[in-house]
Amino acid sequence: MDNHIEHHGHIPVLKQRVTELLAPSVQPGSVLIDATLGAGGHTEHFLTVFPQAYVIGLDRDPKALIGARKRLERFGDRFLGVHTRFDGLGEVLAHGEGEIFDRARAGVAGALFDLGVSSMQLDQVDRGFAYKVDAPLDMRMDPTTGITAADVLNTYSHGELAHVLKTYGDERFAGKIASAIIRERERAPFTHSARLVELLYATIPAATRRTGGHPAKRTFQALRVEVNSELDSLAAVIPVIGEALAIGGRAVFMSYQSLEDKIVKKQLAEMTASKTPPGLPMDLPGTAPKFRLITRGAEKASAAEIEDNPRAAPVRVRAIERLEVH
């Protein structure tokens, strides 16, 4: 483990495999996009192994951005950090000023989307992402804007709460939990996570609690996804990065939960499919796919990688390459 990673307590998931997937498209002067910069581990690796490439790193968390800029300052003008949610990518590329943006507008060589909440955010107990520690129910990846998890719990209707828990958490007892939340908030508004965890223990049947992990896991995931509009942002940005890629440019998506992976899988399938009606021997003009899949299905972390970094266990990796279409 190098000193930088040790210092930041964050091991980038599958950094070697991600680098292999992006490498064929990287030339001297190429620009890569790290759409989920976090602690900057992946970007640090890219700037090291591609010594003539540039990286634009995006993060919605101002604290993460400050840390990453400090970590990467030795790379000088080869790195630029931007404060935005990753679905602000189109705006950033269209309006960014300077040589790195001119290069990017000519065609991005590669992009990485390492989705979900970062280990760094999980480790900051005051952010309210973790159900094992009592903390304010915030859960915003960008704490400067938007609604908090407490706002969701205290203001959403029964139907809205049940929908969030069922859709984003796959929670079997969504309706029952929503009823308990509404009953509890009439007594006093929700402010801290321990009270919500206590409510979930009391509401979810004991037989279910004994299997399937921590009873709060699904509810906390659902609240986090809702607060940060994670799935809407992901669905919005995939076509944007597709258009931004140069011919031969590649985009890699790392999902940690099935809802993210379903969105990535569906959109990449559409982008890599021919629009020619079935049964014809060749693609009609203008109907050939602009992209090809460069992963077979979803790649997973090896046992060795998971042992080294347990947070890699749920990851699913999919990647595409932009084709030259005549």
N, C-alpha and C positions, 0 to 999 in steps of 0.2 A: 504494500500500500504506500503510495508516495506521500510526501509530507503535506502536500496541499489537501489531498483527500482526507488524510488523518486529521489535519487541522480543522477541516470543516465538518468532520463527522458524517460525511455523506458519500456513499459509494454510488457512482452513476450505474444504473441498471443496464446490463448488456452493452457496455460501451464498445467492446471489440466488435461484436456482431453488427451493431449500428454503423460503426465506422466502415466495416467491410461492405455493407449495403450501399453506403454513400460514395465510397472511394472511386468507382469507375467514372463518375461524372465530374470529379474534382480536378481542375487544371490550375496552373499558376494564375493568380488573379481572380479565381472563382469566389463567389459569395455563397455562403451557407446561411440558412436561417435556423436558429435554435428558438422555436416558438414558445418553449416552456423552459426558460433559462434556469430558474431555481438557484441552486448554489453555484452553478456554472461548471459543474464537473464534466459534462459532455463537451461543452464548448472548449474548455481547457484542453481536453484530449484532441479535439479537431484542430485547434490552432497549433498544437504540438506536432501532430503527425502529418498535417498538411501545411508546411511552413510558409507557403506563399499564398495561402487562402485567407479570406476575410470571413468574419461571422457577425451577423446582426442578431442580437439576443433580445427576446421579448419576455417581459414578465409583468403581471398585474400587481405584484406585491412590492411596494416601494422598498421595504426592508431587505427583501431578497436581492433586489437590484443593486442596492448600495454594497452589499456583501460581495456580489458577483463582480461588480466593477473594480472593487479593491483587489479581489483575487486575480483578475485578468489584466490589471493595469500594465503588467510587464510586456504585454503584447502590443501596446501602443495603439496606433490607428487601425490595426487589423481587427479590433473588436469594437463594437458599438452597442451599448445597452439602451433599450427603449422601454418606457413605462406604458404598457398597454396590455389589454387582454388579447389573446392570440387572434380573435376574430377581428381585431383592428389592423391586421396585417396589410390588407389592401390599401387602407388609408396611409399607413406608414410608408409603404413602397411608393405610393403615388406622390406623396408630399415631402418625403425626406430629402434633405439637402446635403450635398457633398459627394465626394468621389465614390464612397461605398454604396450610396443609393443609385448613382448613375450606373455602376456595375450591375447592381441587383436588377434595375429596370431593364437592362439588356438581356436578362435571363438568369434566374437563380439556379445554381448547380445542385443544391440539395437542401432538404428541410427535415427537421426532426420535431415531432410532437410527442413528448413524453407526458402522457395525460394524467389527470387525477391530481390529488393533493400531494405535495412533495413531502419527503421525510422530514425536511427542515421545518415545514409548517406543523406537521404532526408533533414534532418535538417541542414546539413553543406552546407550553401548557396554557398560557393566557389567551390563546386564540380560540379555544373551545372546540377544536376538531376531535380531540380524544375523549372517549367516554370513561376512561379509567382514572381521570383526574377531574376534580371539581374545578370548573373554570367558567367565566362568563360565556353565555351562549351567543358567540359572535359568528364564527365560521366563514367570515369573508376573506377571500384570498387577497383582495385589495381592501384593507381596513379604512380607506378614505372615502369609500362610496358604497351606496346600495343598502339593501335591507339585511338585517342580521337573522340568525336562527331564532332568537328570542322574538323578533317581530313576526316571523312566520307562525310560531307557536301561539302568540298572543292575539293575532289579528285574523288569521285565516278561518274560513267557515269549516264546519264539519266535513262537507264534501270536498273542499279544497285540500284540507289536511289529509283526508283518506286517499285522495288521488295522488298526492305527492309521495306518501308512504308506500302505496301500492306500486306506482309507476317507477319511482326512482330507487326504492329499497326492496321491491319484491316482497313486501311484508304481508304475510297471510292474515295478520290480525289488524290490518290498517284501520278498519271501521271502529273496532273496539278501542284501539289506542287513541284515535281521534276523539271519540266520546269522552275518554278519561282525561285527555288534555283540556277539552272545553270545560269539563266539570272542575278540574284543578285550577284553571286560570281564573275562574270566577272567584275563587278563594283568595288568590294572589297571583299576579303575573309571573311568568317564568323569567328568571334572570340567569340561573346557573345550571350547569349540566348535571350535578349530582341529583337534583330533584327530578329531572327528567328520567335519569337512569332508574331511580327508585320507583317512579311511576311505571316504567316498562317492566321491571321485575314483578310489580304487583298485578299488571294487566295481562302479560303473556302467560299462558298456562304452564304449570311446572313441568309437565311432560315435554313440552316443546323447548323449554329453557335448558333441559338436560342434554339436548342435541343441537347441532347446527351453530356452534360458536356463541359468542356473547349476545344476549338478547337485545342489547342496545345497538349492535353493529349496523343493522339494516336501517333503523330510524336515523342514526347519525349520518349514514351515507346519503339517505334521501334528503335530509335537511341541507347537507353540504351542496349537493347537486342543484337543489332549488335556489339556494342563496346565491350561488355563483353562476347560474344559468349555463352550467357546464355543457350539457348536451346540445342546447341551441347553438352555443358558440362553436362547438365541434362541427355540427352539420353545416353551419354557415361558412366555415373557413376552408373546408376540403376543396370545393370548386375554385376558391380564390388561389390557393397554393398551386393547384393544377395549372391555372392560367399563367401563374408567375414563373413556372419552371422553364428553363431553357430546353431545347431539344436534347434528349439524353439526360436531363435533370431528374433527380429522384427525390421522393418524399417518403419518410418512414414514420409510421404511427405505432405508438406503444400504448396499449389499453390495459387497464387493471381491473375493469369490471365489465360484465357482459353487455350492459347498456351501451357503453362506449364502443365496444368491439362490434356490436350489431350495426351501429351507425357507420363505422369505418368500412366494415365488410360490404354493406349494401351500396354505399356510394362508390367504393372502388370497383365493385362489380359492374355498376352502371357505366363508369368512366372507361372501363376496359372492354366493354361489349360493342360489337359491330351493330350499326343501325340498319344494316341491309336486311330486308325481309327474309325469314328462314327459307331454305330450299334453293336459294340461288348459289351457283358455283363460286362466285367471287364477290368481293365488296363492290357495291355500286359507288360511283364517284361521290365523295363527301360523306360517306357513311362508315368508313374505316375507323376503328377506335384510335383516339389520340394517345392512349396510355396502355402499358402492359403491366401485369402483376409480376413482381420479381421475387415474391415469396410464395411458396406452395402452402395454401391455407394460412393458418396463423402459426407462426413459430413461437416456441416456448423456451424458457430458460432451462439450461441443463441442471442436473442434480448438483454438480460442482458449483455452478453459479449461485444456486439457491442456498447452498451451504455457506458460501462466502457472503451472500447478501440476501437474507430471508425475504426482503421486500420484493425480490424478483419473482417470487413463487407464482403470483397470479398473472404475470405479464403475457400479453398476446401481441405479437409483432406482425404487421402487414406493411408492404411497401410497393410503390409503383414507379414506373419510369415513363417520361414523356417521349413519344415517338415522333419521327418525322413523317408527316402524312402528306402525300402528294395529291 
